[in-house]
Amino acid sequence: MQSELVAKWQQVVQKIQQDFNKTPDVNAILFLIGMREFGMPRAKFTKEEKVELMHIAVCRLLSTSGFYELEGIDKDGWPHWKSTKKLPNIDMLQQETFLRQHIIEYFESEGLL
């Protein structure tokens, strides 16, 4: 299972490398997912908006496991999520693996891989 996760993660990284000509880390991938989910591309975002985009990505990713639910979209087009169950208490390495699994699932379900 672990080797399958590593192989699929490499597919995600390679896809982004091909599209953007840069090697992404998890935060960069979260930012890209947040921009995609926001759905209103712009050339520039403030630092606070970038953090919000990453939060949107995490909520969207973890919504597939029932941790978040979309409450709605505000007048400026920003999605708002509510927590629906407590996140597991796991260490940093497990958190990154947990996020990577959800990122892989997102890329597969959205037809990006």
C-alpha positions in Angstrom: 0.0 0.0 0.0 2.8 2.4 0.9 4.6 1.9 -2.4 1.3 2.5 -4.3 0.9 5.8 -2.4 4.4 6.8 -3.2 3.9 6.0 -6.9 0.7 7.9 -7.1 2.2 10.9 -5.3 4.9 11.0 -7.8 2.3 11.1 -10.6 0.7 14.1 -8.9 4.1 15.9 -8.6 5.0 15.1 -12.2 1.7 16.4 -13.5 2.2 19.7 -11.7 5.9 19.8 -12.9 4.7 19.3 -16.5 1.9 22.0 -16.1 4.0 24.6 -14.3 7.6 23.7 -14.9 8.3 23.7 -11.1 8.6 21.0 -8.5 5.8 21.5 -6.0 5.7 20.7 -2.3 2.5 19.9 -0.4 1.8 23.6 0.3 2.1 24.6 -3.3 -0.3 21.8 -4.3 -2.8 22.9 -1.6 -2.6 26.5 -3.0 -3.3 25.2 -6.5 -6.2 23.2 -5.3 -7.5 26.2 -3.4 -7.3 28.4 -6.5 -9.1 25.7 -8.5 -11.9 25.4 -5.9 -12.2 29.2 -5.6 -12.8 29.2 -9.3 -12.0 32.9 -9.9 -8.4 33.0 -11.1 -6.5 36.2 -10.5 -3.0 37.3 -11.1 -2.4 38.3 -7.5 -3.7 37.3 -4.0 -2.8 38.9 -0.7 -0.9 36.9 1.8 -4.1 36.4 3.8 -6.0 35.3 0.7 -3.2 32.7 -0.1 -3.6 31.3 3.4 -7.4 31.2 2.9 -7.0 29.4 -0.5 -4.9 26.7 1.3 -7.6 26.4 4.0 -10.2 26.0 1.3 -8.1 23.2 -0.3 -7.8 21.4 3.0 -11.5 21.7 3.8 -12.4 20.5 0.2 -9.9 17.6 0.4 -11.1 16.4 3.9 -14.8 16.9 3.0 -14.5 13.6 1.1 -13.8 11.9 4.5 -16.6 13.7 6.3 -14.5 16.2 8.2 -15.9 19.3 6.6 -19.1 20.3 4.9 -19.6 23.2 2.5 -21.8 25.9 4.2 -22.0 28.1 1.1 -20.4 30.8 -1.0 -20.2 34.4 0.2 -21.0 37.4 -1.9 -17.4 37.7 -3.0 -17.3 34.1 -4.2 -15.3 32.6 -1.3 -16.5 29.2 -0.2 -17.1 28.7 3.6 -16.8 25.3 5.3 -17.8 24.0 8.7 -16.2 21.3 10.6 -18.4 18.2 10.9 -16.2 15.9 13.0 -13.0 16.0 14.9 -9.7 15.4 12.9 -7.6 12.5 14.1 -4.8 13.2 16.6 -1.8 12.2 14.5 1.8 13.3 14.3 3.3 15.6 11.6 4.5 12.7 9.3 1.1 11.0 9.6 -0.6 14.4 8.8 1.4 14.8 5.6 0.6 11.2 4.5 -3.1 11.8 5.3 -3.1 15.0 3.2 -1.2 13.3 0.4 -3.8 10.5 0.3 -6.5 13.0 0.0 -4.7 15.0 -2.7 -4.2 11.9 -4.7 -7.9 11.1 -4.4 -8.8 14.6 -5.5 -6.6 14.4 -8.6 -8.1 11.1 -9.5 -11.7 12.1 -8.9 -11.3 15.3 -10.8 -9.8 13.5 -13.7 -6.4 15.3 -13.4 -4.3 12.1 -13.4 
